[in-house]
């Protein structure tokens, strides 16, 4: 077997392989993109409204975190539906955390909703939108409210099923239960994305 010359050895050590360089770029850009995305709620701290700076920042961060975890869990439901056993413990844990964080997002959302429903004389967002853009409270607001509430029961039911059945859910006789659970996790991902987008859109039109 031919040996590498000293020149080839030094070149290999000096310049990384193309695959390694691509992996570094992909991971670096992914981490940077996630960091910028997670920084999004903190722009509320620059808002002139004190309510938006306080309630808006807390609720935005909770909603964003709940959306990220729910979407990642929903993506893992696709290989789980095909019977991938190695990701089952991860899906089980993520479903529990997605449900728990969604509960915190809903709790902070109810706090923000109290301010949103204030009278027009107090600068309430809902009353202002009814006067200036009636389509927003009648469509976007209701979709935002109910889509967020769907996440909690779906996540709680999926978490209970995954923890109750354990590894036995991958067995052939439980195929229907596994399929229903995976489809429900995909639905939770859909509702989480819709909830975040509509809430972010309403905040751009009229903040707290």
ABEGO torsion letter per residue (X at the ends): XBBBBAAAAAAAAABBBAAAAAAAAAAAAAAAAAAAAAAAAAAAAABABAAAAAAAAAAAAAAAAAAAAAAAAAAAAAAAAAGBAAAAAAAAAAAAAAAAAAAAAAAAAAAAAAAAABBAAAGBAAAAAAAABAAAAAAAAAAAAAAAAAAAAAAAAAAAAAAAAEAAAABAAAAAAAAAAAAAAAAAAAAAAAAAAAAAAAAAABBX
